[in-house]
């Protein structure tokens, strides 16, 4: 059984296959927006995200730094 892909919704939220909120994209960055299913991109200048230190799931709290 194939799962429905996460999609960027009109309100800017990317929701998972069960409707859970995954990531909010600010209006200025929504167009163009490329998903993991994009097979080719002809660059014209867009935002690239550095996800090398991204955390997710139960580890999300590791990206928060206190003001101490």
PLY file of the C-alpha trace (Angstrom):
ply
format ascii 1.0
element vertex 68
property float x
property float y
property float z
element edge 67
property int vertex1
property int vertex2
end_header
0.00 0.00 0.00
1.45 3.36 -1.01
1.19 6.26 1.41
-0.10 9.62 0.24
2.81 12.07 -0.04
3.19 15.08 2.23
1.94 18.15 0.38
2.23 21.92 0.71
-1.27 23.19 1.55
-2.68 26.62 0.60
-2.21 27.81 4.22
1.54 27.16 3.96
1.62 24.00 6.05
3.13 20.79 4.81
1.00 18.01 6.21
1.84 14.36 6.46
-0.23 11.47 5.16
-2.44 11.48 8.28
-2.90 15.28 8.24
-0.27 15.97 10.89
1.56 19.32 10.69
5.16 18.83 9.55
6.53 22.22 8.48
5.21 25.73 7.82
6.57 27.60 4.77
6.40 31.43 4.86
4.46 33.03 1.96
7.59 34.50 0.36
9.12 31.03 0.03
6.12 29.08 -1.26
6.62 29.77 -4.95
8.50 27.96 -6.31
8.33 25.11 -3.84
9.89 21.80 -4.78
8.96 18.51 -3.16
10.94 15.28 -3.00
8.97 14.16 -6.06
10.38 16.96 -8.22
12.61 15.23 -10.76
14.19 18.21 -12.52
14.72 21.86 -11.67
16.03 24.58 -13.93
17.39 27.07 -11.39
16.43 30.72 -11.57
17.43 31.66 -8.06
15.52 30.13 -5.19
16.05 29.28 -1.54
18.03 26.20 -0.59
17.67 24.74 2.89
20.70 23.32 4.68
19.25 20.28 6.42
22.57 18.85 7.55
21.73 19.59 11.21
17.96 19.07 11.02
16.25 17.11 13.76
12.74 15.70 13.64
10.35 13.37 15.38
11.10 12.90 19.05
14.44 14.69 18.62
12.90 18.06 17.60
13.80 19.69 20.92
17.54 19.43 20.12
17.27 22.37 17.71
16.04 24.75 20.46
18.61 26.90 22.25
17.74 28.69 25.49
18.51 32.39 26.01
20.90 31.61 28.92
0 1
1 2
2 3
3 4
4 5
5 6
6 7
7 8
8 9
9 10
10 11
11 12
12 13
13 14
14 15
15 16
16 17
17 18
18 19
19 20
20 21
21 22
22 23
23 24
24 25
25 26
26 27
27 28
28 29
29 30
30 31
31 32
32 33
33 34
34 35
35 36
36 37
37 38
38 39
39 40
40 41
41 42
42 43
43 44
44 45
45 46
46 47
47 48
48 49
49 50
50 51
51 52
52 53
53 54
54 55
55 56
56 57
57 58
58 59
59 60
60 61
61 62
62 63
63 64
64 65
65 66
66 67
